[in-house]
Amino acid sequence: MEIKVNFLDKLRLEAKFDDFTVIADQPIRYKGDGSAPGPFDYFLASSALCAAYFVKLYCVTRNIPTENIRLSQNNIVDPEDRYKQIFKIQVELPEDISAKDRQGILRSIDRCTVKRVVQTGPDFVIEEVENLDADAQALLTLNPDSEAKTCIAGKDLPLEQTIANMSGILAGLGIKIEIASWRNLVPNVWSLHIRDAHSPMCFTNGKGSTKESALASALGEFIERMNCNHFYNDQFWGEDIANAAFVHYPDERWFKPGRKDALPAEILDEYCLRIYNPDGELRGSHLYDTNSGNIERGICSLPYVRQSDGEVVYFPSNLIDNLFLSNGMSAGNTLAEAQVQCLSEIFERAVKREILEGELALPDVPQEVLMKYPRILAGIRGLEEQGFPVLVKDASLGGAFPVMCVTLMNPRTGGVFASFGAHPSLEVALERSLTELLQGRSFEGLNDLPRPTFESNALTEPNNFVEHFIDSSGVVSWRFFSAKADYDFVEWDFSGDGGNSTAQEAATLFGLLEDMGKEVYMAVYDQLGASACRILVPGYSEVYPIEDLIWDNTNKALSFRADILNLHRLDDDALRALLERLEESELDDYTDIITLIGIEFDENTDWGQLTILELKLLIQLALKQFDAAHELVGAYLQYNENTVERGLFYQALNVVLEVLLDDELELADYEANFRRMFGDARMDAAMGSVDGSVRFFGLTPTSMKLEGLDRHQRLIDSYKKLHKARAKAEAVPG
């Protein structure tokens, strides 16, 4: 994690990381003002807080109340050496906690990350640099031996060279990558979480059987999502980019809707129109670009090459972003390598959907086949030794598709996790299934898995597939576990004509789709220095329902974004119009404003926690519609999860409105005790919200210029690096 420090007045310091700011000072005896804890105080507190976190985690997963658990830490300083100290952590446990759980709680404290880092002893590297932001790979700690050459299936270059090339591309763009965490819970199963140090919203997870393969996976995913703009999906990119020569890519084109909002003739083709507009309900305005919001330019459309005949077909960026998420995007050492990864993921997800929604039972992989892959078998045994039964299944549907499945069962909670992986090689597909299972997860995280069901409706509900797509946490049918399989096991191989080159593998996978009668469309992105592509298979590789283009399109943001960002500047007529649009939209009141308008507010602010319900409430207060506001305050207090401070403000507002709306009550008779209960600051805010002196309490003013929105500005900074590189690549002749 990158922590940047600013020097404030006197001895005060400010540390900034992620969306947080920490102020440190020194005690008066050390020439400070004592206005904040000192750096060493934060250090001491961190180990106590970390210990308490692991206690809480242990108790929550076992439904043990923590109200009566007390924890403290004292540091005992050696009189001969003040740098040698004992941190004594003591826990007071209620009598009703069993002896087994008492030992479990103490062992959980032993897992404290701060404790382990201190005990291991961190290495400090202290150096001078010309520019803190220039050393783009300063935080990428794994540096493979440049002389080593580790070749694995699926990669056209050794891992060491793959990592070096990808790291160099990111460094050249000025993107500082940091490794936030590593996990290696069982043998030969590694995962890590990497992110952009400047814009942590840009992150990926990698997985593999070794540290190096996991890092290559994470870097590859980062570059693929960068090339395909996936990090910035659904977000507003600011007015500068909205009016730039191009918004997404230099080769984009903008087409105006026709008469009566008809679809432009230049977009899609007949094959796609039959899929995306079967009833003629799709209109041009449904396809306006969410990221720019610039409807005056028309519909932003991106060129894809139809693989059946090489023709260019323009797909609206809105359609791609709404329906496909990250499905079918990849980066590789070569274009063929990227294509194999893209197509493998498309098959993995489509077959997974067919299996789960069709409640199919898959054949077990015979033990003699598993014995061929001892490293994979060691990882499976590691899980079973931890008490998690594992099923290894052939998901190829009788040898038709290059897909495998590893399913974990959690007897402690009754939950299951079906993890799928795909690749032309059965071994690689199986390895991906296993590593996907534990990607970014702890053993405690496996306690949150959903339970299987015999209810078919729960399996076919669209959001269930979305959950499976995002992190494989959707619901699985009990019928999936039947010993009577719907298919026979096949020890398949899709490497193509006995060869094993990625070009042959890609050709084989493209051929499968052709045999199914599917049109395939591909865009290649190499302006950033990597081989990356995105493949669309209409009617097959979508993640969200096609109906979302009409009924739940992300460009609904365009109806609300400008007014919400300019909220403090709106007059009463504009506020009434905004309120009316919110009511007519029939949007869920508990939709957060971050999602609605595509702005990355700091989640630790009132903007970051704001929902449509609370926004309506605040507008009603500004318009002095107190009856309606009072009704929403009741709903807010009953159902909304927010900070304690925000909840107390609305409790104070609720009683003020209760008195105001009762003709027999006078606020003056209650104000003194209201203030004793809620404090002067909250009561001033509540009463000011009623008399009009306080408008939109807690929401700091901003506008379409996005001033004060540091988190979102950092996201735009990240995108501008890519935008600049694409413009530069376009300007180079040839």
Helices and strands as residue ranges (DSSP letters): E 4-7, E 13-17, E 20-24, G 28-30, H 39-61, E 70-78, E 81-92, H 99-109, H 113-120, H 159-172, E 177-186, E 189-196, E 203-208, H 211-227, G 230-232, H 239-242, E 253-255, G 259-261, H 270-276, G 284-287, G 295-297, E 299-306, E 312-316, H 317-323, E 329-332, H 335-357, H 367-370, H 374-385, E 390-394, E 403-410, E 415-422, H 426-437, G 444-448, H 456-460, H 462-471, G 478-481, H 502-515, E 521-525, E 531-536, H 548-551, G 554-559, H 561-565, G 567-569, H 572-585, H 593-597, H 606-609, H 612-622, H 626-639, H 644-660, H 667-678, H 680-691, H 710-731
